[in-house]
Amino acid sequence: MRVLVTGGAGFIGAHMCRALAARPEVGHITVLDDLSSGDLTNLDGVEATVVTGSILDRDLLTDLVAGATHVIHLAARPSVPRSLADPLASHAVNATGTLHVLEACRASRPHVILASSSSVYGDSSAPRKHEDLPTRPLSPYGAGKLAAEAYALAYAHSYGLPVLPFRFFNVYGPLQSARHAYAAVIPAFVSAALRGEPVPLHGDGLQSRDFTYVDSVTRVLAEAAAHRMTSAKPVNLAFGTLVSLRHLMGVLAEILGRPVEETCLPPRPGDIRHSQASPHLLRELFPDVRPVPLEDGLRTTVAWFERTQVPGIKAKVGGYA
């Protein structure tokens, strides 16, 4: 296997590269990343060819894809609030950029895995989001991700491209940054709590998420790549847990051994009240994969923040995904 990982210097991408490097069937890893949110230090100790560039560079993509048997497309402009602030930039990377990746793959037809998002469901009243629900994204970010997965499935049907789109649900773990105004909820909470500052809580804190530890995600992706798995529809990549932000604060307090205070902030525009996956299709395709429990994943994440992040981070409370 010769694998191209777009966004491979980012949070999930770097973990993906480590998971691939541990598999004997993987002969070479190439990373393409524009470093807008990724960091080369995330790849320390990983044997990979790193190319600094953008998925909007079609000539570069064509060259890199030509040497790949597999493409794992993780490059994105993340964050719902960020897409509200700049919807055109979000669309350019998440929708048009994905189309460029697929077009580059059309000639040599490598196996393609790509990351979509639970944001495509919008604020559906269904207790669990299953893949046959209507999609009603509430943000430009969700709309761009829906376009990306739709293009992938259209290329599969039209050109025989082997594809597998996954819908990620609130992935967390080490390497996830808390340094910008759109930090995801877990790094925002952890970095503030470790400095003894109130965590930024938008709304009443009863909104809930299906948090998924990053190693659970990369294990599924690596298995899918190794077996060249495809699907005629997107697959939820989460395991059906439902954790409110207040419960998350309680687990964090238990890990730290002290109370966690909060700063109450207004609800965010475009926020979804509850997001829980139906994992039925995922478990059908990957029956042997078991998720890392929240407490274990959160404990590992806290330990990483303590080792690497706390001394130099200044907290921001501008929102989280």
C-alpha positions, 0 to 999 in steps of 0.5 A, spaced: 500 500 500 502 506 498 497 511 501 496 519 500 493 522 506 491 529 505 491 533 511 496 528 514 499 533 519 493 535 522 490 532 529 486 526 526 491 526 520 497 525 524 494 519 528 492 516 521 499 516 519 501 513 525 496 508 525 498 506 517 505 506 519 504 500 524 501 496 519 506 491 515 502 492 508 503 499 508 509 500 504 509 508 503 506 514 506 505 521 503 502 527 507 499 533 503 498 539 508 498 546 507 499 547 515 494 552 515 491 548 522 496 542 521 503 542 524 509 538 522 511 536 529 505 532 529 509 527 525 515 527 529 517 519 529 513 518 523 516 515 516 513 519 511 514 524 505 511 530 507 509 535 501 507 542 503 501 544 499 494 545 498 488 540 495 486 546 491 493 545 487 490 541 482 497 539 478 500 537 485 494 533 487 495 529 480 502 528 481 501 525 488 495 521 487 499 518 481 503 514 485 498 512 490 494 506 491 490 509 497 488 516 498 485 518 505 482 525 504 482 528 511 484 535 509 479 540 511 477 547 513 474 545 520 469 548 525 462 550 524 463 557 527 469 558 522 464 557 516 459 562 519 465 567 519 467 565 512 463 561 508 466 562 501 473 559 504 469 553 508 466 551 501 472 552 497 476 547 501 471 542 504 467 542 497 471 544 491 477 541 494 474 535 495 472 535 488 479 536 486 481 530 490 476 526 486 478 528 479 485 527 481 483 520 483 479 519 476 485 516 472 488 511 476 482 510 481 486 509 488 481 507 493 479 513 497 476 514 504 474 521 506 471 524 512 464 527 512 461 530 518 455 529 523 453 536 521 450 534 515 444 531 519 442 538 522 438 538 528 434 532 526 429 530 532 431 523 531 434 520 537 440 517 533 442 519 527 442 514 522 445 514 515 438 514 511 435 520 515 434 526 511 440 531 511 439 538 513 445 542 514 444 548 519 451 551 517 456 552 511 460 547 514 455 542 514 453 544 507 460 543 504 461 536 507 454 534 504 457 536 498 463 533 499 460 526 500 455 527 495 461 528 490 464 522 492 458 517 491 457 520 484 464 519 482 463 512 485 457 511 480 459 515 474 467 513 474 467 506 478 472 510 483 472 505 490 470 510 495 468 510 502 465 516 506 465 516 513 461 521 518 465 523 524 462 525 530 466 530 535 473 526 534 477 528 540 484 526 543 492 528 543 494 533 538 487 537 538 489 544 538 486 549 543 490 555 541 485 558 536 478 561 537 474 555 534 477 550 538 473 544 539 470 543 546 474 538 549 481 541 548 477 548 550 475 545 556 481 541 558 486 547 557 482 552 561 481 547 567 488 545 567 490 552 568 485 553 573 480 557 569 473 556 568 471 552 562 467 556 556 460 553 556 455 555 551 448 555 552 445 551 558 451 545 557 445 540 556 447 539 549 450 532 548 455 529 543 457 522 541 465 523 543 469 519 539 477 518 541 481 519 535 485 512 536 478 509 535 477 513 528 484 511 525 483 504 527 477 504 523 480 508 517 486 503 517 482 497 517 477 500 511 484 502 507 487 495 508 481 491 505 479 496 500 472 497 503 467 501 499 459 503 501 454 505 497 452 510 502 456 514 508 457 511 514 457 514 521 464 513 525 461 513 532 459 508 537 452 511 539 454 514 546 451 520 548 454 525 553 452 532 555 457 537 556 455 538 563 457 530 564 463 531 560 465 537 565 464 532 571 468 526 568 474 532 567 473 534 574 474 526 576 480 526 572 483 532 575 481 530 582 477 537 583 471 541 581 471 545 574 468 551 574 465 554 568 464 561 564 457 561 561 456 564 554 451 565 549 448 559 545 452 559 538 449 560 532 448 554 528 449 549 534 446 542 534 442 540 540 443 533 540 448 529 536 448 521 537 450 516 532 446 510 530 452 505 529 449 499 526 452 500 519 459 501 522 458 495 527 456 491 521 462 493 517 467 493 522 464 488 528 471 487 531 472 494 533 471 496 540 471 504 542 476 507 547 471 509 553 470 516 554 474 516 561 480 513 558 480 517 552 479 523 556 485 521 561 490 520 555 488 527 552 489 530 559 496 527 560 498 530 553 495 537 555 499 536 561 506 534 558 506 539 552 500 544 552 499 548 558 505 552 560 504 556 553 497 556 552 493 562 552 485 560 553 480 563 548 473 562 549 470 564 542 467 557 540 468 550 539 465 544 534 
